[in-house]
């Protein structure tokens, strides 16, 4: 690409303030196909300004997910991570407000930090190991490689990987029903009240993940090779992990 390795030009930058305003202001209509909740690879993606990723979308998906968990006897906590896209924090807020109102225990990264997708899978698997009930699952708020103006919301069931179409079809169908009813079936409290509740636990996801990396990667071989490595996360959600990995494994 002719812009590869160069700073973005002014006309390429997004208006974050307007995007967040559109997230809360615009209300989708299920009569318009493009504005419905639509799960692709385990999740829903879209842009607030195009009325495809807005507050009611995320509230409806979160409420539908609560009902899915009840139907499938998933009673453990939900681990939630978000990436650096502009809409991720707004979507995280909506999600927490709905889940806590529905008496779901959630675990998030402390200090509102960013979390790579594999870390949430690691949290789920670690929690569920040796359990026979009370399984945990997870949410990853990311549109992956989509443009900066997009948001994404993905569900990971207790096996830790992306949800299959059976699960996502159920959640998608129910979420669109909720939107069609103007969100009246959504249970919700304010984010201030939610964050003060005992249902929200904040931990550092990175510590356990980085500590166990050497179980799947020969980190000592990399260290012994004396390579000089430079990493550029490009604003990715692993941005605070690289220095800690270097410190941990020399």
Helices and strands as residue ranges (DSSP letters): G 10-12, H 16-25, G 33-35, E 43-47, G 48-50, H 55-71, E 78-82, H 88-101, E 106-109, G 110-112, H 117-128, E 137-141, E 150-156, H 165-180, H 191-196, E 200-203, H 205-211, G 213-215, H 219-224, H 242-249
